[in-house]
Amino acid sequence: MGTFSVWHWLIVLVVVLVLFGGGGKIPKLMRDMGQGINAFKKGLKEDTKKDKELADSDQESIEKSTVTASAASDEQDTKAVKG
């Protein structure tokens, strides 16, 4: 690598970024990255909550259909006994 090590090249890269990118670009980039991570985590929590609500509503609809089916079966049994 010649006379410069990896650390020298990293320092030169940081200096060039600060000079040509401006001093506020790096903190802004890190802030944007942090907001993106937070938004991703929030989205995961919302998806988990929606999945749980969907599972609960599916369970309720299954229970309602079971109750309706048993009520219909009871009506048929009553008609069979009377008829």
N, C-alpha and C positions, 0 to 999 in steps of 0.2 A: 504494500500500500504506500510505498514511498516513505517520506519522513513524517507523515501525519497518521495518527491512529484513528480509530473509530470515534473516540471522544472528541478529537479535534474537529472532525467533520460534522459531528452533531452540534458542537458549539457554533461553528461557522453557519450551519443551516439555521439555527435559532436566530442568530444575528441578522442573517439575510431576511428571514421571515419578519422580524420586527422592523427592519429598515424599510422593506418594500410593502409589507402588509399593514404597517401601522401598529402601534402599541396596543390598541384596543381590539384588534382582530382576534388574538389568541384567547383573551378572557371571554369575548363574545362567542367564540367557537365552543369553548368549554361549557358556557352557560346554556347554549343551544343543545349541546349534547346531553347535559343533565336534564333539561326539560323534556327532551325526547325519551330518555329513560323513564322519567316519572310518568309520562303519558302512556308509555308501554305497560308499566306496572298497573296503572289505573285501568287500562283496557283489559288486562288479564283478570283483575278483580271483578270488573263488570261482567265479563263473559262467564266467570264462575257463578256469579249471582244469578245471571239469566238462565244458565243451565240448571241451577237448583230450582228456580221458580218453574221452569218448564217441566222438570221431573215431577214436582209437586202437583202441577195442574194435570199432568198425564195420569198420575196416581188417582186424583180426584175423579177424572172422567172414567177411569176404569172402575172405580167403586160405584159411580152412578149407573154405569151400564150394567154392572152386576146386580144392583138393586132393582133396576128396571126389568132385567131378564127374569129375576126370581119372582117379581110381582106378576109378570105375564104368565109365568109357569103356574103360579098359584091360581090365577084366573082360569086357566085351561083345566086345572084339576077340579076346580069348583064346578065348571060347566059339565065336565065329564061325570061328576057325581050326580048332578041334578038331571042330566039328560039321559 
